[in-house]
Amino acid sequence: MNTIQALINLFRDFPTVGPRTAGRFVYYLIRQPKEKTDELISALQELKNKIKICPECFSPFESACPICSDPRRDKNLLCVVEKETDLLSLENTKKYNGLYFILGGTVGMMRKEDVSQLRVEEFKNRIKKNNFTEIIVALNPTPEGKVTSTLIENIIKENLSPAPKITRLARGIPAGGELEYADEETLGSALLGRN
């Protein structure tokens, strides 16, 4: 396999990148001066060397998790999201001031093996050692998100007695939509109107 095809194959592993887009990335890099590709290589190395994952919320950070270490955050509120970009989308609304937990995915319909990919044990540990008064299940309103939301609610009820208040985001996010792509106003309204 030649160098160009090997790099195309690497880019194809990125989310939402198909073969044509991957090819465009490679040919774009070929046209760039060596300094620009060296800058990209250096940034990628720094990403892997400097970024750590928070053991509490599983968000990436460089020096200390800016959310978990912030004393102004409401430590009684926990918002469960699927991925890092969902956390960023909710943070951009500036309407939520609690803590987060990144689940790391969702459960596909009727696919029990997907559960092993989620941070279920870490989630159980997190909710057992904290005294949350409300847990917001903020997963995408897709079939997979709904199945995963039910799983999370069951875990909470099985592990905490009495269970804290469990809420979901209010409607406003279209069924089948994704938090990452919702505008800040819609997300903010859904967060404030959770039930």
C-alpha positions in Angstrom: 0.0 0.0 0.0 1.4 3.4 -0.9 1.8 6.3 1.5 -1.2 8.3 0.0 -3.6 5.4 0.3 -2.3 4.5 3.9 -3.1 8.1 5.0 -6.5 8.1 3.3 -7.3 4.9 5.2 -6.3 6.6 8.5 -8.5 9.6 7.8 -11.4 7.3 6.9 -11.4 6.1 10.5 -12.4 9.6 11.7 -16.2 10.1 12.4 -18.3 11.1 9.4 -15.2 11.0 7.1 -15.8 9.0 3.9 -13.2 8.0 1.2 -13.7 11.2 -0.8 -13.3 13.6 2.1 -10.3 11.5 3.4 -8.7 11.9 -0.1 -9.3 15.7 0.0 -7.5 15.9 3.4 -4.5 14.0 2.0 -4.2 16.0 -1.2 -4.7 19.2 0.8 -1.7 18.2 3.1 0.4 17.4 0.1 -0.1 21.0 -1.2 0.9 22.5 2.1 4.4 23.7 2.9 6.5 21.4 5.1 6.2 23.8 8.0 2.4 23.4 8.1 2.5 19.6 8.1 5.2 19.8 10.8 2.9 22.0 12.8 0.1 19.5 12.5 2.4 16.6 13.5 3.5 18.6 16.5 0.0 19.4 17.6 -1.1 15.8 17.3 1.9 14.7 19.4 1.1 17.3 22.1 -2.6 16.2 22.1 -1.5 12.7 23.0 1.2 13.7 25.4 -0.5 16.6 27.3 -4.2 15.7 27.4 -5.5 13.6 30.3 -9.0 12.2 31.0 -10.7 13.3 34.2 -11.4 10.2 36.4 -14.7 11.8 37.6 -16.4 13.0 34.4 -14.2 11.5 31.7 -13.7 14.8 30.0 -10.3 15.6 28.4 -8.2 18.3 30.1 -4.7 19.7 30.1 -3.8 20.7 33.7 -6.9 20.1 35.8 -10.5 19.3 34.8 -12.0 22.8 34.6 -15.5 21.6 35.5 -14.9 19.1 38.3 -12.3 21.3 40.0 -14.5 24.5 39.9 -15.8 25.2 43.4 -18.6 27.3 42.0 -20.2 24.3 40.3 -23.3 22.8 41.9 -22.1 19.5 43.3 -25.6 18.2 43.8 -26.4 18.1 40.1 -25.1 15.5 37.6 -25.8 15.5 33.9 -25.1 12.3 32.0 -24.1 12.7 28.3 -23.1 10.4 25.6 -19.9 12.1 24.4 -17.6 15.1 24.9 -19.2 17.2 22.2 -22.5 16.9 24.0 -20.9 18.2 27.2 -19.5 21.2 25.2 -22.9 21.9 23.6 -24.6 22.0 27.0 -21.8 24.1 28.5 -22.2 26.6 25.6 -25.8 27.3 26.7 -24.4 28.8 30.0 -27.6 27.5 31.6 -26.2 24.5 33.5 -23.8 24.8 36.4 -23.6 21.2 37.7 -21.3 18.3 37.1 -21.1 15.9 34.2 -20.5 12.2 33.4 -19.6 11.2 29.9 -21.0 7.7 29.3 -18.9 7.0 26.2 -21.7 5.8 23.8 -25.1 4.4 23.7 -26.7 0.9 23.6 -28.0 -0.2 20.2 -31.4 -1.7 20.0 -31.3 -5.3 21.3 -27.4 -5.3 21.4 -26.3 -6.3 24.9 -22.6 -6.3 23.9 -22.9 -2.4 23.6 -23.3 -2.2 27.4 -19.8 -3.4 27.9 -18.5 -0.4 25.9 -20.2 2.1 28.3 -18.7 3.3 31.5 -21.4 1.6 33.6 -19.2 0.6 36.5 -17.6 4.0 36.6 -21.1 5.6 36.6 -22.2 3.3 39.5 -19.1 4.3 41.5 -19.7 8.0 40.8 -23.3 8.1 41.9 -22.6 6.0 45.0 -19.9 8.2 46.3 -21.6 11.5 45.7 -24.9 12.8 47.1 -26.6 14.0 44.0 -30.1 15.4 44.5 -30.8 15.3 40.7 -29.4 13.4 37.8 -30.2 14.7 34.4 -30.1 12.0 31.7 -29.2 14.2 28.6 -28.9 11.6 25.8 -29.9 12.1 22.2 -33.6 11.5 21.5 -32.8 8.6 19.1 -33.9 5.0 19.6 -30.4 4.2 21.0 -30.5 7.2 23.3 -33.9 6.2 24.6 -32.8 2.6 25.4 -29.6 3.9 27.1 -31.6 6.5 29.1 -33.8 3.7 30.4 -30.7 1.7 31.3 -29.2 4.6 33.2 -32.4 5.2 35.1 -32.5 1.6 36.1 -28.9 1.7 37.3 -29.7 4.7 39.4 -32.8 3.1 41.0 -30.9 -0.2 41.6 -27.9 1.4 43.3 -29.4 4.4 45.2 -32.1 4.2 47.8 -33.8 6.5 47.9 -33.0 7.5 44.3 -32.4 11.1 43.6 -34.7 13.0 41.2 -34.1 11.7 37.7 -34.9 14.1 34.8 -34.5 14.2 31.1 -34.2 17.2 28.8 -37.5 18.8 27.8 -38.7 18.4 24.2 -37.5 20.9 21.7 -34.7 18.7 20.5 -36.2 16.9 17.5 -36.6 13.1 17.7 -33.6 11.5 16.0 -31.6 14.7 16.5 -28.3 15.0 18.2 -27.3 17.4 21.0 -24.0 18.3 19.3 -25.9 19.9 16.4 -28.7 21.7 18.3 -28.5 25.4 18.6 -27.7 26.9 22.0 -31.2 28.4 22.5 -33.0 25.1 21.9 -30.5 23.3 24.1 -30.9 25.9 26.9 -34.7 25.7 26.8 -34.5 21.9 26.9 -32.2 22.0 29.9 -34.4 24.5 31.8 -37.6 22.6 31.0 -36.3 19.2 31.9 -38.8 16.8 33.6 
